[in-house]
Amino acid sequence: MSEGERIAKRLARAGVASRREAERMIEAGRVSVNGKRIDSPALNVTERDAILVDGRPVAAPEPVRMWRYHKPAGLVTTTADEKGRRTIFDALPAELPRVMSVGRLDLNSEGLLLLTNDGELKRRLELPATGWMRRYRVRVKGEPDDALLEPLRKGITVDGERFQPMQVSLDKQQGANAWLTIGLREGRNREIRRALNAVGLDVNRLIRLSYGPFQLGDLSRGAVEEIRPKVLRDQLGVTREPQAATRAEPARRARSRTVPQKR
Protein backbone atom coordinates (compact mmCIF):
# COMPACT_ATOMS: atom_id res chain seq x y z
CA MET A 1 0.00 0.00 0.00
CA SER A 2 1.29 3.47 -0.85
CA GLU A 3 2.38 5.70 1.98
CA GLY A 4 0.24 8.68 2.95
CA GLU A 5 -3.22 9.60 1.71
CA ARG A 6 -4.86 10.88 -1.45
CA ILE A 7 -4.28 14.56 -2.11
CA ALA A 8 -8.01 15.39 -2.25
CA LYS A 9 -8.56 13.79 1.15
CA ARG A 10 -5.66 15.77 2.60
CA LEU A 11 -7.10 19.03 1.24
CA ALA A 12 -10.50 18.13 2.68
CA ARG A 13 -9.04 17.42 6.12
CA ALA A 14 -7.18 20.72 5.99
CA GLY A 15 -10.50 22.51 5.47
CA VAL A 16 -9.64 23.77 1.99
CA ALA A 17 -12.74 22.24 0.40
CA SER A 18 -14.80 19.08 0.36
CA ARG A 19 -13.12 16.09 -1.28
CA ARG A 20 -15.19 16.45 -4.45
CA GLU A 21 -14.48 20.19 -4.65
CA ALA A 22 -10.78 19.50 -4.05
CA GLU A 23 -10.75 17.06 -6.97
CA ARG A 24 -12.19 19.77 -9.22
CA MET A 25 -9.53 22.22 -8.03
CA ILE A 26 -6.83 19.67 -8.86
CA GLU A 27 -8.26 19.01 -12.33
CA ALA A 28 -8.33 22.77 -12.93
CA GLY A 29 -4.59 22.96 -12.25
CA ARG A 30 -4.88 25.00 -9.06
CA VAL A 31 -2.88 22.60 -6.88
CA SER A 32 0.86 21.92 -6.81
CA VAL A 33 2.90 19.44 -4.77
CA ASN A 34 6.60 20.02 -4.11
CA GLY A 35 6.72 22.70 -6.79
CA LYS A 36 4.98 20.67 -9.49
CA ARG A 37 1.45 21.41 -10.67
CA ILE A 38 -0.77 18.33 -10.66
CA ASP A 39 -3.90 17.64 -12.71
CA SER A 40 -5.03 14.30 -11.27
CA PRO A 41 -6.25 13.44 -7.75
CA ALA A 42 -4.62 9.98 -8.07
CA LEU A 43 -1.66 11.04 -5.94
CA ASN A 44 -0.74 10.16 -2.38
CA VAL A 45 0.91 12.76 -0.14
CA THR A 46 2.40 12.75 3.35
CA GLU A 47 2.98 15.42 5.98
CA ARG A 48 6.43 15.96 4.44
CA ASP A 49 5.05 17.16 1.10
CA ALA A 50 4.68 20.88 0.39
CA ILE A 51 1.21 21.57 -1.01
CA LEU A 52 0.07 24.84 -2.57
CA VAL A 53 -3.42 25.85 -3.67
CA ASP A 54 -3.54 28.92 -5.91
CA GLY A 55 0.06 29.55 -4.87
CA ARG A 56 -0.70 29.58 -1.16
CA PRO A 57 0.65 26.94 1.26
CA VAL A 58 -1.82 24.47 2.74
CA ALA A 59 -1.40 24.20 6.48
CA ALA A 60 -1.47 20.92 8.36
CA PRO A 61 -5.01 19.74 9.16
CA GLU A 62 -6.46 21.40 12.26
CA PRO A 63 -8.32 19.67 15.08
CA VAL A 64 -11.80 18.58 14.00
CA ARG A 65 -14.46 21.08 15.04
CA MET A 66 -18.17 21.53 14.38
CA TRP A 67 -20.72 24.27 15.05
CA ARG A 68 -24.49 24.71 15.12
CA TYR A 69 -25.68 27.73 13.14
CA HIS A 70 -29.21 29.15 13.14
CA LYS A 71 -29.44 30.18 9.50
CA PRO A 72 -31.86 33.04 8.85
CA ALA A 73 -34.00 33.12 5.72
CA GLY A 74 -32.60 35.29 2.93
CA LEU A 75 -29.08 33.83 2.80
CA VAL A 76 -27.76 31.31 0.29
CA THR A 77 -25.65 28.37 1.44
CA THR A 78 -22.69 28.78 -0.89
CA THR A 79 -19.30 30.44 -0.76
CA ALA A 80 -20.13 32.75 -3.68
CA ASP A 81 -23.37 33.46 -5.48
CA GLU A 82 -23.49 34.23 -9.19
CA LYS A 83 -26.51 36.49 -8.63
CA GLY A 84 -24.69 38.50 -5.98
CA ARG A 85 -26.98 37.44 -3.16
CA ARG A 86 -25.74 37.47 0.42
CA THR A 87 -24.35 34.13 1.62
CA ILE A 88 -24.13 32.53 5.04
CA PHE A 89 -20.38 33.14 4.93
CA ASP A 90 -21.00 36.88 4.70
CA ALA A 91 -22.97 36.66 7.94
CA LEU A 92 -20.78 34.33 10.03
CA PRO A 93 -18.62 35.77 12.83
CA ALA A 94 -15.23 36.96 11.62
CA GLU A 95 -13.42 34.97 14.31
CA LEU A 96 -14.57 31.62 12.94
CA PRO A 97 -11.93 29.61 11.06
CA ARG A 98 -12.59 28.53 7.50
CA VAL A 99 -15.69 26.32 7.61
CA MET A 100 -17.95 24.34 5.28
CA SER A 101 -21.64 23.62 5.63
CA VAL A 102 -22.94 20.09 6.11
CA GLY A 103 -25.61 20.00 3.43
CA ARG A 104 -27.59 23.09 2.52
CA LEU A 105 -30.67 25.11 3.29
CA ASP A 106 -32.10 27.06 0.38
CA LEU A 107 -32.51 30.83 0.25
CA ASN A 108 -35.91 30.98 1.93
CA SER A 109 -35.33 28.18 4.45
CA GLU A 110 -34.07 28.73 7.98
CA GLY A 111 -33.01 26.83 11.06
CA LEU A 112 -30.22 24.41 11.93
CA LEU A 113 -27.19 24.26 9.66
CA LEU A 114 -24.11 22.34 10.79
CA LEU A 115 -20.68 23.80 10.01
CA THR A 116 -17.31 22.08 10.19
CA ASN A 117 -13.68 22.81 9.41
CA ASP A 118 -13.12 19.20 8.27
CA GLY A 119 -14.04 18.20 4.73
CA GLU A 120 -13.94 14.49 5.51
CA LEU A 121 -16.46 14.91 8.33
CA LYS A 122 -18.67 17.00 6.04
CA ARG A 123 -18.59 14.24 3.41
CA ARG A 124 -19.34 11.54 5.96
CA LEU A 125 -22.37 13.33 7.40
CA GLU A 126 -23.82 14.07 3.95
CA LEU A 127 -23.62 10.48 2.68
CA PRO A 128 -27.06 8.84 2.28
CA ALA A 129 -25.67 5.78 4.07
CA THR A 130 -25.48 7.83 7.28
CA GLY A 131 -29.27 7.69 7.35
CA TRP A 132 -29.68 10.55 9.81
CA MET A 133 -33.17 11.92 10.27
CA ARG A 134 -33.59 15.61 9.45
CA ARG A 135 -36.70 17.18 11.01
CA TYR A 136 -38.46 20.30 9.78
CA ARG A 137 -41.29 22.54 10.92
CA VAL A 138 -43.20 23.54 7.80
CA ARG A 139 -45.99 26.06 7.27
CA VAL A 140 -48.16 25.56 4.21
CA LYS A 141 -51.04 27.48 2.70
CA GLY A 142 -54.21 25.42 2.73
CA GLU A 143 -56.12 22.93 4.85
CA PRO A 144 -54.39 19.57 4.42
CA ASP A 145 -55.71 16.35 5.91
CA ASP A 146 -54.21 12.88 6.33
CA ALA A 147 -55.53 11.70 2.98
CA LEU A 148 -53.74 14.54 1.20
CA LEU A 149 -50.48 13.85 3.06
CA GLU A 150 -50.53 10.06 2.68
CA PRO A 151 -48.62 10.00 -0.66
CA LEU A 152 -45.69 11.69 1.10
CA ARG A 153 -45.65 8.96 3.73
CA LYS A 154 -45.58 6.26 1.07
CA GLY A 155 -43.01 7.94 -1.15
CA ILE A 156 -43.81 10.22 -4.06
CA THR A 157 -42.37 10.71 -7.54
CA VAL A 158 -41.87 14.32 -8.66
CA ASP A 159 -40.68 15.15 -12.18
CA GLY A 160 -39.44 11.59 -12.58
CA GLU A 161 -37.50 11.64 -9.30
CA ARG A 162 -38.55 9.21 -6.59
CA PHE A 163 -38.48 10.55 -3.03
CA GLN A 164 -38.19 8.26 -0.03
CA PRO A 165 -41.16 8.01 2.36
CA MET A 166 -41.35 10.94 4.76
CA GLN A 167 -42.59 11.13 8.31
CA VAL A 168 -45.39 13.71 8.17
CA SER A 169 -47.66 14.92 10.97
CA LEU A 170 -50.33 17.62 10.85
CA ASP A 171 -49.77 19.78 13.93
CA LYS A 172 -52.36 22.53 13.72
CA GLN A 173 -54.44 24.69 11.43
CA GLN A 174 -53.79 28.40 11.86
CA GLY A 175 -56.16 30.46 9.77
CA ALA A 176 -55.40 29.96 6.10
CA ASN A 177 -52.18 28.11 6.96
CA ALA A 178 -51.33 24.76 8.52
CA TRP A 179 -48.21 23.68 10.41
CA LEU A 180 -46.62 20.31 9.65
CA THR A 181 -43.66 18.42 11.11
CA ILE A 182 -41.72 16.50 8.47
CA GLY A 183 -38.83 14.07 8.88
CA LEU A 184 -36.71 12.60 6.11
CA ARG A 185 -33.40 10.78 5.78
CA GLU A 186 -32.14 12.25 2.53
CA GLY A 187 -31.29 15.75 1.43
CA ARG A 188 -32.25 16.27 -2.19
CA ASN A 189 -32.58 19.74 -3.67
CA ARG A 190 -35.74 21.47 -2.38
CA GLU A 191 -37.24 18.06 -1.67
CA ILE A 192 -39.87 19.12 0.88
CA ARG A 193 -41.06 22.10 -1.17
CA ARG A 194 -41.29 20.02 -4.34
CA ALA A 195 -43.08 17.12 -2.65
CA LEU A 196 -45.64 19.36 -0.96
CA ASN A 197 -46.21 21.31 -4.14
CA ALA A 198 -46.91 18.02 -5.92
CA VAL A 199 -49.88 17.38 -3.59
CA GLY A 200 -51.15 20.95 -3.99
CA LEU A 201 -49.58 22.69 -1.00
CA ASP A 202 -47.39 25.80 -1.17
CA VAL A 203 -44.71 26.19 1.51
CA ASN A 204 -44.44 29.69 2.98
CA ARG A 205 -42.07 28.88 5.83
CA LEU A 206 -39.59 26.04 6.41
CA ILE A 207 -37.45 25.63 9.54
CA ARG A 208 -34.98 22.80 10.09
CA LEU A 209 -35.24 21.64 13.71
CA SER A 210 -32.62 18.90 13.79
CA TYR A 211 -29.98 17.02 11.83
CA GLY A 212 -29.40 13.59 13.33
CA PRO A 213 -28.67 14.01 17.06
CA PHE A 214 -28.01 17.75 16.76
CA GLN A 215 -30.88 20.09 17.63
CA LEU A 216 -31.65 23.73 16.84
CA GLY A 217 -33.06 24.13 20.35
CA ASP A 218 -33.15 27.71 21.59
CA LEU A 219 -30.19 28.90 19.50
CA SER A 220 -30.96 32.48 18.51
CA ARG A 221 -31.51 33.45 14.89
CA GLY A 222 -28.12 34.18 13.31
CA ALA A 223 -26.17 32.69 16.23
CA VAL A 224 -23.30 30.22 16.02
CA GLU A 225 -22.33 27.84 18.81
CA GLU A 226 -19.53 25.30 18.82
CA ILE A 227 -20.40 21.71 19.62
CA ARG A 228 -18.38 20.46 22.57
CA PRO A 229 -15.61 17.92 21.88
CA LYS A 230 -17.28 15.40 24.22
CA VAL A 231 -20.48 15.55 22.14
CA LEU A 232 -18.50 15.03 18.92
CA ARG A 233 -16.77 12.06 20.50
CA ASP A 234 -19.98 10.53 21.86
CA GLN A 235 -22.15 11.13 18.78
CA LEU A 236 -19.66 10.78 15.94
CA GLY A 237 -16.72 8.91 17.41
CA VAL A 238 -14.31 11.68 16.44
CA THR A 239 -11.87 13.62 18.56
CA ARG A 240 -10.54 17.13 18.06
CA GLU A 241 -7.41 15.61 16.54
CA PRO A 242 -7.54 15.14 12.75
CA GLN A 243 -7.24 11.52 11.68
CA ALA A 244 -3.97 10.44 10.09
CA ALA A 245 -2.39 13.79 10.85
CA THR A 246 0.26 15.00 13.23
CA ARG A 247 -0.99 16.05 16.63
CA ALA A 248 -2.19 19.64 16.70
CA GLU A 249 -2.77 22.00 19.56
CA PRO A 250 -6.48 22.51 20.33
CA ALA A 251 -7.84 25.54 18.52
CA ARG A 252 -9.61 28.13 20.60
CA ARG A 253 -13.34 27.77 20.94
CA ALA A 254 -15.53 30.27 19.10
CA ARG A 255 -18.06 32.08 21.24
CA SER A 256 -21.75 31.84 20.60
CA ARG A 257 -22.67 35.05 18.89
CA THR A 258 -25.67 36.56 17.18
CA VAL A 259 -24.86 38.25 13.92
CA PRO A 260 -26.93 41.34 13.10
CA GLN A 261 -28.78 40.88 9.85
CA LYS A 262 -28.88 43.51 7.12
CA ARG A 263 -32.37 44.67 6.32
N, C-alpha and C positions, 0 to 999 in steps of 0.2 A: 504493500500500500504506500502511496506517495506521502511524503511528509507534509504537514501543514493542512490548510483547508482551502477550498475554492475561493478565488478572489471576490466573487459576488457576495459570498457568505461573510467574508471578512469586512467588506464595506457595509453590509447590513448590520453587523454587530457593532461597528464603529458609529452607527447612527447616521451614516451618509445618506442612505436611502434604503428602501425595501430591497430584497434580493432581486426581484424582477426589474425594478427600476435601475438597480446597479448594473444588471446585465445589459440594459439598453444604453446606459452611459458608456459601458465598455465597448459595445458595438459601434457607438458613435465616435470612438477614438478619444474620449475625454479622460481616460485612465492610463497612467504609465507606472511601470514597476522597474525599479533600479535603473531609471533613466531611459527605458524603452517603452514606447507607446504600444499598448496591446489592443487587439480588436476581437478577442474571443474570451469568454468567461471560463474556458476549459484550461485554467491555470491554477495551480496550488501555490499559496504563499505562506510564509511563516512570519513570526514577529521580527525576524532579522531583515526582512525585505522593506525597502523604501517605496511607499506607494503615494502617488500624487493623483489628485482629481482636479482637473482644470488648472494644473500647475501648483496646486496647494497641497501640502503634506497632509496625509490622513493620520490622525493621532491613534494611539492604541485604544481599543474598545474600553469604554467606561463601565462602571458598575451598572447593572440592569436596574432601571427605575421605571415606575409607571404612575400616572396621575389620573384622577377623575376630573373631568371638565364639564361644567353645565353650559352647553352650547346654546346661545340665544338664536332665535329665528333671525334670518336676514344675513347670515354669513355662509359662505361656501366652504366646504371641507377640502381644500386643495391648497398647494403652496403658491400657485399663481393662477389667476383667472383671466381667460382671454377676453372677457367682456369688461374687465376692470372692476369687478365687484369685490367688495371687502371679504377677506378670508378669515378663518379662525386664527391664522398665524399673525394677522394684523392686530388681533385683539388680545392675544396671550401676553402674560406678564413678561417684561423684558428680561427678567432674571432667570427665566427658564432656559435650560440648555436646548440644543437642537432636538426637536421631538417629531414624531410621526403619529398620525391618528390610526387607531385600530378600527378599520371599517370607516364608514362615512354616515353623515346625516345630511340630507339635501338642504337646499337654501332655506326653505320654509319650515323645516323640522327643527326641533329643539330637544334639550334634555341631555342625558348622559353620553359623553364621548370619551373613550379611553385614549390616553396619550402615552407613548413610550419613547425612550431614547434607543431602543434596541430593535433593529429590523427583523431579527430572527424571531423575537417574541411576537412582534406584530404579525408576521407571517403565520406563526403557529396559531394565534388566536383567531385569525380570519379563516383558517381552513375549515371547510364544511365538516370534516371528520371530527372537529372539536365538539360539534353538536350542542353548543351552549344556547340556552334559551335567551332570547332578547324580548323583553316585555315593553309594550307601548300603551300609553293612554291616548285614545283617538277620539276626536270630536267630529261628527259627521252631520251634514244637513239632511234631515228627513226623519222618518219614524220607522226604523228597522224593527223586524221581529225575528224570532228564531228561524222561521222558514226562509227568510231572506238571507240570513247569515250562514245557513247550513252548507251551501256550496264551498264556503271558505274553510269550513271544518273538515270537509272531505277532500279538499284539494281542487284547485280551479286552474283552468288553462286560459291564459290571456295572450292574445296575439301569437298563438302557437307555442307559448312558453308555459310549461307546467310548473305550478307552484306547489310546494309541499302543504299538507294540511296544517291549518293554523288553529291555535287555541283562541276562541273568540267568546267573550261574554258581554252581554248588554247590561250596562251598569245603571243608567238612568236616562230618562227623557227630560230635556231641559228646553222648554219652548219648542222652537223649530229645529233644535239640534238634539242629538243623542250622544252620550258618552259610551265608548266601548273600551274594553281592555283586550289587547291582542298579543299573543305570544307566538314566536316562530323561531326556527333553528337555522335559518339561512338568511343571507343578507343581499338579496338581489336588488338591482337598481329600482328604487321607488316601488318596491313590491307591494306594500300595504296600500298605497294610494291607487295603484293600478288594479289590485284585486277588488278593492271596495268600489272603485268606479265601474268595474265590470258587472257588479250586482246593482248598480244604480245609485250609489252613494258617493257624494263629494266630500272629501276630507277638508276641513277648514282649520284644524289644529292637530298636530302630532307631536307627542312628547315621549322620548325614550326613558323608561323608568329603570331598566336594568340591562346588564350585559353579562350573562352567566352569574357568578356570585357577587358581582359588583353592582351596587345600588346608587341611584341618584340621591336618594334620601332627602335631607334638607339643605343640600349644597345650593348656595345662592346662585341666581342667574349670572353667568359670566365669571363665576369663581372657579379656581383651580386648586385642587388639594392632592398632595402626594399620598399614594397608598403605602402604608408602612411595610418595611421589609419583612416583618413576621407574617403579614397577610399574603404577600407575594410568595413566601416560602410555603405557607400552609395551603394556599389555593392553587398555586401553579407549580410548586416544587422548584422554584428558582431562587437563587440568592442574589445579593447585590453584586456579586462578582461575575463578570462575563465568562461564559463557558469557553474553554480552550484558549484562554488568554492569560497573560501575566497578571498577577495580583495587582489590583489598583486600590488606591486610597478611596474610602467612601466619599462620594460627592456630597456637598451640603444639600440639605433638604430645602425645597422651595416652600415658601409660606403660602397658606391659602389666601387668595386675594380676589376681590371682585374688581373686574375691569370695567370702567365706565364705558357705556356704549354711545357711539355717535348717533345722533338723531337727525 
